[in-house]
Amino acid sequence: MSDNNKAQEDVRKKGGEPMEKSDIFVCGFVYAVCVFFLVMALRLDEGARIYPICLIAVLAALTSLQTFNMFRAAKKSGVVSGMEGFKSFLPKQFFVILTMIIIYLIVMYVAGFYIATLLFMVSALLFLRVSKVQLVIATGVVIAIAYFAFTLFLGVRLPTGILFS
């Protein structure tokens, strides 16, 4: 067992959960996203900016709460590197899925949201060796939720692609 794993076990025995260094970067990234979207929201018309600003405020408040809890845990239990979870990182799997996401965005531009999502879900789940029954269920549920939530409930027009517009 490595020194870092021993340190984590010691902290857990004391009844705490150590703060991981990577958590700090995640919170910083979320704050940066909040600032980015706040700048964009402030460019909207006065009536249209209320909802986005409220969502941004909630996200910033929850991130602040998480940051506070992390530093409290660090004071109580210590800090660990947080890189243990990446020991099982599979670069091939990561880069294949990343490539599929890029292709998904291109296909969405050309063929529209529903066709691109269907193709992406099927190809990604096949690549990840998900059973065919789970593949069909997951793909059907995602497409159905997107259709009912965005198209019917919210009335949002999802991209139709240049082939169908």
C-alpha positions in Angstrom: 0.0 0.0 0.0 1.4 3.4 -1.0 2.0 6.2 1.5 -0.9 8.2 0.1 -3.3 5.2 0.5 -2.1 4.7 4.1 -2.8 8.4 4.8 -6.3 8.1 3.3 -7.1 5.0 5.4 -5.8 6.7 8.6 -8.0 9.7 7.9 -11.1 7.5 7.3 -10.5 5.7 10.5 -10.6 9.1 12.3 -14.1 9.5 10.8 -13.3 12.1 8.1 -12.9 12.2 4.4 -9.7 13.8 3.1 -9.9 16.6 0.7 -8.3 15.8 -2.7 -6.2 18.4 -4.5 -8.1 17.8 -7.7 -11.3 19.0 -5.9 -9.9 22.5 -5.7 -9.4 22.6 -9.5 -12.9 21.4 -10.1 -14.4 24.1 -7.9 -12.2 26.7 -9.6 -13.4 25.5 -13.0 -17.1 25.7 -11.9 -16.5 29.3 -10.7 -14.9 30.1 -14.1 -18.0 28.6 -15.8 -20.2 30.8 -13.6 -18.3 33.9 -14.6 -18.4 33.0 -18.3 -22.1 32.4 -18.3 -22.8 35.5 -16.1 -21.0 37.7 -18.7 -23.1 36.1 -21.4 -26.3 36.4 -19.4 -25.7 40.1 -18.7 -25.8 40.7 -22.5 -29.4 39.4 -22.7 -32.4 41.7 -22.5 -33.4 42.7 -19.0 -36.4 40.3 -18.8 -34.5 37.4 -20.3 -31.5 37.5 -18.0 -33.3 36.9 -14.7 -33.6 33.1 -15.0 -30.0 32.5 -16.2 -28.6 34.8 -13.4 -30.7 32.9 -10.8 -29.3 29.6 -12.0 -25.8 31.0 -12.0 -26.3 32.3 -8.5 -27.5 28.9 -7.3 -24.5 27.1 -8.9 -22.1 29.6 -7.4 -23.7 29.2 -4.0 -23.6 25.4 -4.1 -19.9 25.6 -5.3 -19.1 27.9 -2.4 -20.8 25.5 0.0 -18.7 22.6 -1.5 -15.5 24.7 -1.3 -16.2 25.5 2.4 -16.9 21.9 3.2 -13.7 20.8 1.4 -11.5 23.2 3.3 -13.2 22.2 6.6 -12.5 18.6 5.8 -8.9 19.5 4.8 -8.4 21.2 8.2 -9.9 18.2 10.0 -8.6 15.3 7.9 -5.8 16.4 5.7 -5.3 16.6 2.0 -4.4 13.8 -0.5 -3.4 14.0 -4.1 -6.6 12.8 -5.6 -5.0 11.1 -8.5 -5.6 7.5 -7.3 -8.8 7.3 -9.4 -6.7 7.8 -12.6 -4.7 4.7 -12.1 -7.2 2.7 -14.1 -7.4 5.5 -16.8 -7.7 3.9 -20.3 -6.3 6.4 -22.8 -7.6 4.4 -25.9 -11.1 4.4 -24.5 -10.9 8.1 -23.6 -9.7 9.3 -27.0 -12.1 7.1 -29.0 -15.1 8.5 -27.0 -13.7 12.0 -27.4 -13.4 11.5 -31.2 -17.0 10.1 -31.2 -18.2 13.3 -29.4 -16.5 15.5 -32.0 -18.1 13.4 -34.8 -21.4 13.7 -33.0 -21.3 17.5 -33.1 -20.5 17.4 -36.8 -23.3 14.9 -37.6 -25.7 17.0 -35.5 -24.9 20.0 -37.6 -25.5 18.0 -40.8 -28.3 15.6 -39.9 -29.9 17.1 -36.8 -30.1 16.3 -33.1 -32.2 13.1 -33.1 -30.3 11.3 -35.9 -26.9 12.3 -34.4 -27.9 11.3 -30.9 -29.2 8.0 -32.0 -26.0 7.2 -33.9 -23.8 8.5 -31.1 -25.6 6.5 -28.4 -25.6 3.3 -30.4 -21.9 3.6 -31.4 -20.7 4.7 -28.0 -22.6 2.0 -26.1 -21.4 -0.7 -28.6 -17.9 0.5 -28.2 -18.2 0.3 -24.4 -19.6 -3.3 -24.8 -23.0 -2.5 -23.2 -25.5 -5.3 -23.7 -27.9 -4.8 -26.7 -31.0 -4.7 -24.4 -29.5 -2.0 -22.3 -28.3 -0.2 -25.4 -31.9 -0.1 -26.8 -33.4 0.9 -23.5 -30.9 3.7 -22.8 -31.0 5.1 -26.4 -34.8 5.0 -26.4 -35.1 6.7 -23.0 -32.6 9.5 -23.9 -34.4 10.2 -27.2 -37.8 10.1 -25.6 -36.8 12.4 -22.7 -35.2 14.9 -25.1 -38.3 14.8 -27.3 -40.8 15.2 -24.5 -38.8 17.7 -22.4 -37.4 19.9 -25.1 -39.8 19.6 -28.1 -43.2 19.1 -26.4 -42.8 20.6 -22.8 -40.4 23.5 -23.4 -41.1 24.1 -27.0 -37.4 24.3 -27.9 -36.5 23.6 -31.4 -33.6 21.2 -31.4 -31.1 21.3 -34.4 -32.6 19.8 -37.5 -29.3 19.9 -39.5 -28.6 21.4 -42.8 -30.0 18.3 -44.6 -33.5 18.9 -43.3 -33.7 22.7 -42.9 
